[in-house]
Amino acid sequence: MTSNCNVSNMRRLVEQLKLEASVERIKVSEAAAELQQFCLQNASKDALLVGVPTGSNPFREPRSCAVV
């Protein structure tokens, strides 16, 4: 029973290694360049860089209502 378990574990391991070996890999410098390009292209949409419009900000301070 132990040898069957060991064989099935080894088969799963081989399948996992085959899967990992088939993954396309790129150099770190290429990935960094792609990431930088993506960030520059989407900078105008980034709320941390351009801010949130006042009308659509759900975290704005509530207005006080004074009845005179």
C-alpha positions in Angstrom: 0.0 0.0 0.0 2.8 2.4 0.8 4.5 1.8 -2.6 1.1 2.6 -4.4 0.9 5.8 -2.4 4.5 6.6 -3.2 4.0 5.9 -6.9 0.9 8.1 -7.1 2.7 10.9 -5.2 5.6 10.7 -7.6 3.3 10.8 -10.6 1.6 13.9 -9.3 5.0 15.5 -8.7 6.1 14.7 -12.2 2.9 16.2 -13.6 3.4 19.3 -11.5 7.0 19.7 -12.7 6.0 19.3 -16.3 3.4 22.0 -15.8 6.0 24.3 -14.2 8.5 23.6 -17.0 6.0 24.6 -19.6 5.4 28.1 -18.1 6.9 30.8 -20.3 9.4 32.9 -18.4 10.8 36.3 -19.1 13.8 38.2 -17.8 13.4 40.5 -14.8 14.5 43.5 -16.9 11.7 42.8 -19.5 9.1 42.4 -16.7 10.2 45.6 -15.1 10.0 47.5 -18.4 6.5 46.2 -19.1 5.4 47.1 -15.5 6.9 50.6 -15.9 5.1 51.1 -19.3 1.8 49.9 -17.8 2.1 52.3 -14.9 2.9 55.2 -17.2 0.0 54.4 -19.5 -2.5 54.2 -16.6 -1.2 57.0 -14.4 -4.0 59.3 -15.4 -6.6 56.8 -14.1 -4.8 56.2 -10.7 -6.7 57.8 -7.9 -3.6 57.9 -5.7 -1.8 60.1 -8.2 -4.6 62.3 -9.5 -7.0 62.3 -6.5 -10.6 61.4 -6.2 -13.3 63.7 -7.5 -15.1 65.4 -4.7 -18.5 64.4 -5.8 -17.7 60.7 -6.0 -15.6 60.4 -2.9 -17.4 58.1 -0.4 -15.0 59.0 2.4 -15.5 62.8 2.3 -16.4 64.5 5.5 -20.1 64.7 6.0 -21.6 68.1 5.7 -23.1 69.6 8.8 -26.6 70.8 8.6 -27.5 73.9 10.6 -31.1 74.8 10.9 -31.6 78.4 12.0 
